[in-house]
């Protein structure tokens, strides 16, 4: 049903580990594109998921990061640790640079289990679909919404299809509006002929290795608004002092104060997730845990918010 797309930075992998039981219980299927040379964090995340019976898709030919030229170590990790475990499977990224022969070669090298094709700018949909026609059941298709249009997606009818949108519009922290639209895919995916949906959480699809010091600090939290047909929106709680890159702890305190005020208003529509409880605790203790930790909490809140939505009556 829900396929969150992670780029495999440290704080994302820790969020997966800490949310493993929730992911399993909710039937979520994380997609992980490893971007760091060391695969230790990925291995821990996959073990946490595997231990609770959760599924995951691991991209074996990443577009970004340290493995973009060569994904052999990722393939080796899957082969050694998860052969025979259909729950942890390979994902093949199909970009504008991928040829049909390369796509087929990668697919055949992981012939033991089901494979996920991630359509991300690939242009030879008709040719690939024809080549896979006799083997269609093995392939789950994930389409990145802005890189695989409806005409393209039509070639993969009759096979499991998931649509991944990017609800997070990235900008400088100081430029975010207080609240904006995030997505309605969690409601509309079936109307679009899809078997599931996904997003890039509160991180976004635009990949960067990591910026310089932050002039502003922002806390990004998603919520579902029952008065807006259950569409999802996102709050951006920002610091006020944004002229220099100094004092991130003080700026976090400013942003956190705004979050707590909104929560205490009783009109936020924010689910009281484990992450929200932790934000309350950080406010109480006046503690700054670091920006990566804050991003991790935002991701966990997003996962728990969607789990809460789907666990409610009639959303299953």
C-alpha positions in Angstrom: 0.0 0.0 0.0 2.5 2.7 1.2 6.1 2.7 -0.2 8.2 5.4 1.4 11.3 6.2 -0.6 14.5 6.6 1.5 17.9 7.7 0.2 19.7 5.9 2.9 21.5 8.7 4.8 22.2 7.9 8.4 19.2 9.6 10.0 16.9 8.0 7.5 18.2 4.5 8.2 17.9 5.1 12.0 14.3 6.2 11.4 13.6 2.9 9.6 15.2 0.9 12.4 13.3 2.6 15.1 10.0 2.3 13.1 10.5 -1.3 12.0 7.6 -2.7 14.0 5.3 0.0 12.8 6.3 -0.6 9.2 5.7 -4.3 9.6 2.3 -3.9 11.4 1.1 -1.4 8.8 2.2 -3.4 5.8 4.4 -0.5 4.6 7.3 -1.4 2.1 10.3 1.0 2.4 12.4 1.6 -0.8 16.0 2.3 0.1 18.5 3.8 -2.3 21.9 3.4 -0.5 24.0 6.6 -0.9 26.7 6.0 1.6 29.8 3.8 0.9 29.6 2.1 4.2 26.7 -0.4 4.2 26.7 -1.0 8.0 23.7 1.3 8.6 21.8 -0.3 5.7 22.6 -3.7 7.1 21.3 -2.8 10.6 18.1 -1.3 9.1 17.4 -4.4 7.0 18.1 -6.7 9.9 15.6 -4.7 12.0 13.0 -5.0 9.3 13.7 -8.7 8.7 13.4 -9.5 12.4 9.8 -8.2 12.5 8.8 -9.7 9.2 8.7 -6.4 7.2 9.3 -6.1 3.5 11.9 -3.7 1.9 13.2 -3.0 -1.6 16.9 -2.1 -1.9 18.0 -0.3 -5.0 21.0 -2.1 -6.4 22.0 0.5 -9.0 21.7 3.9 -7.2 21.5 7.1 -9.1 23.1 9.2 -6.3 25.8 8.9 -3.7 28.9 6.6 -3.3 27.5 3.6 -5.2 26.2 5.4 -8.3 29.0 4.0 -10.5 29.0 0.5 -9.1 26.3 -1.3 -7.0 28.1 -4.6 -6.6 28.6 -4.3 -2.9 24.8 -3.7 -2.4 24.1 -6.7 -4.6 26.6 -8.7 -2.6 24.9 -7.7 0.7 21.5 -8.9 -0.6 23.0 -12.1 -2.0 24.8 -13.0 1.2 22.3 -11.8 3.8 18.9 -12.2 2.2 19.0 -15.0 -0.4 15.8 -16.9 0.0 14.2 -14.1 1.9 11.6 -12.8 -0.5 10.7 -9.9 1.9 14.0 -8.1 1.3 14.3 -7.8 -2.5 16.2 -5.9 -5.2 15.0 -2.7 -6.8 16.3 -1.7 -10.3 16.3 2.0 -11.0 15.4 2.7 -14.6 16.7 6.2 -15.6 17.1 8.1 -18.9 20.6 6.6 -19.1 19.4 3.0 -18.7 19.2 0.9 -21.9 16.7 -2.0 -22.3 19.6 -4.5 -22.4 21.0 -3.1 -19.2 17.6 -3.3 -17.5 17.1 -6.9 -18.6 20.7 -7.8 -17.6 20.1 -6.5 -14.1 16.7 -8.1 -13.8 18.1 -11.5 -14.8 20.9 -11.3 -12.3 18.3 -11.2 -9.5 16.2 -14.0 -10.9 15.7 -15.9 -7.7 13.0 -13.6 -6.2 10.6 -10.9 -7.1 12.1 -7.7 -8.5 10.9 -4.1 -8.3 11.4 -1.9 -11.3 11.6 1.8 -10.4 10.7 3.9 -13.4 12.6 7.2 -13.0 13.1 8.8 -16.5 13.5 5.6 -18.5 12.2 6.1 -22.1 11.9 2.6 -23.6 8.7 1.5 -21.8 7.1 -0.2 -24.8 10.3 -2.2 -25.6 10.9 -3.2 -22.0 7.3 -4.2 -21.4 7.4 -6.5 -24.5 10.6 -8.1 -23.3 9.1 -8.8 -19.9 5.7 -10.0 -21.2 6.2 -13.7 -20.4 7.6 -13.0 -16.9 5.4 -10.1 -15.8 4.3 -11.5 -12.4 7.8 -11.3 -11.0 8.0 -7.5 -11.5 6.5 -4.9 -9.3 6.5 -1.5 -10.9 7.1 1.7 -9.1 6.7 5.0 -11.0 8.2 8.3 -9.8 5.2 10.5 -10.6 7.0 13.3 -12.4 9.3 11.0 -14.3 6.8 8.5 -15.7 3.7 9.9 -17.3 0.3 8.2 -17.7 1.1 7.1 -21.3 4.3 5.5 -20.1 2.6 3.8 -17.2 0.0 2.3 -19.5 2.5 -0.2 -20.8 2.7 -1.9 -17.4 -1.0 -2.6 -16.9 -1.9 -5.9 -15.3 1.2 -5.9 -13.0 1.5 -4.4 -9.5 1.9 -0.7 -9.9 2.8 1.9 -7.3 2.9 5.7 -7.8 5.5 7.7 -5.8 5.0 11.5 -5.6 7.1 14.1 -4.0 5.0 16.3 -1.7 8.0 18.0 -0.1 8.9 21.2 -2.0 12.5 22.0 -1.0 13.7 25.5 -0.4 15.8 27.5 2.0 14.6 27.0 5.6 13.8 30.7 5.9 11.6 30.7 2.8 9.1 28.0 3.8 5.5 29.1 4.4 4.0 28.2 7.7 1.8 25.4 6.1 1.3 24.0 2.6 -0.2 21.2 0.7 1.7 17.9 0.8 -0.2 15.2 -1.1 -3.5 13.4 -1.6 -2.1 10.2 -3.1 -2.9 8.3 0.1 -6.6 8.8 -0.9 -6.5 8.9 -4.7 -3.9 6.3 -5.7 -6.6 3.6 -6.4 -8.6 6.1 -8.6 -5.4 6.3 -10.7 -5.3 2.6 -11.2 -2.5 2.0 -8.8 -2.0 -0.7 -6.2 -0.1 1.5 -3.8 1.5 4.9 -3.4 4.7 6.4 -2.0 6.5 9.7 -1.3 9.9 11.0 -0.3 8.7 11.7 3.2 9.7 15.0 4.7 13.1 15.0 2.9 12.1 15.4 -0.8 13.5 13.9 -4.0 16.2 16.5 -4.6 19.4 14.8 -3.4 22.3 16.7 -1.9 25.3 15.4 0.0 24.7 17.9 2.8 24.7 21.6 2.9 26.6 24.1 4.9 25.6 25.6 8.2 21.9 26.4 8.4 21.0 30.1 8.8 17.4 29.0 9.7 16.2 25.9 11.5 12.9 24.4 10.4 10.8 21.5 11.8 8.7 19.8 9.1 5.6 17.9 10.3 2.8 16.4 8.2 -0.8 16.2 9.1 -4.1 15.0 7.6 -6.9 17.5 7.5 -10.4 15.9 7.9 -12.0 19.2 6.7 -10.1 19.0 3.4 -11.2 15.5 2.3 -8.4 14.0 4.4 -5.7 15.5 2.2 -2.2 15.7 3.7 -0.5 19.1 4.5 2.8 20.0 6.1 3.7 22.5 8.8 7.1 24.3 8.6 7.9 25.6 12.1 10.8 28.1 11.5 13.3 30.0 13.7 13.0 33.8 13.8 16.7 34.7 14.0 18.0 33.8 10.5 20.7 36.3 9.7 23.8 34.2 10.6 24.7 30.5 10.7 25.4 30.7 14.5 23.5 29.2 17.4 21.5 26.3 15.9 20.4 25.3 19.4 18.8 28.7 20.0 17.1 28.6 16.6 15.8 25.1 17.2 14.3 26.4 20.5 12.5 29.1 18.6 11.1 26.7 16.0 10.2 24.2 18.7 8.4 26.8 20.7 6.1 27.5 17.7 5.4 23.8 17.3 4.4 23.4 21.0 2.2 26.5 20.7 0.4 25.0 17.7 0.1 21.6 19.5 -1.3 23.2 22.6 -3.9 25.2 20.6 -5.8 21.9 20.1 -6.3 22.8 16.4 -3.2 21.5 14.8 -4.6 18.1 13.4 -1.2 16.7 14.3 -1.3 13.1 15.5 0.4 12.7 18.9 3.0 10.4 17.6 6.1 9.1 19.4 8.0 11.8 17.6 5.6 14.5 18.9 6.0 13.2 22.4 9.8 13.5 21.9 9.5 17.0 20.7 7.5 17.8 23.8 10.2 16.3 25.9 12.9 18.2 24.1 11.0 21.4 24.8 10.6 20.5 28.4 14.3 19.8 28.8 15.4 22.7 26.6 17.6 20.3 24.7 18.9 20.5 21.2 19.7 16.9 19.9 21.2 18.0 16.5 19.6 18.7 13.1 20.0 15.1 11.9 18.0 13.9 14.9 15.3 16.5 14.2 15.0 15.2 10.6 14.7 11.6 12.0 11.8 12.7 14.2 10.1 14.3 11.3 10.3 11.1 9.3 9.0 9.0 12.1 6.1 11.3 12.6 5.2 11.1 8.9 5.3 7.3 9.0 3.2 7.2 12.2 0.7 9.7 10.8 0.0 7.5 7.7 -0.1 4.4 9.8 -2.7 6.1 12.0 -4.7 7.1 8.9 -4.7 3.6 7.4 -5.6 1.9 10.6 -8.7 4.0 11.0 -12.0 2.5 9.8 -12.5 2.4 6.0 -9.0 3.5 5.1 -7.4 0.0 5.1 
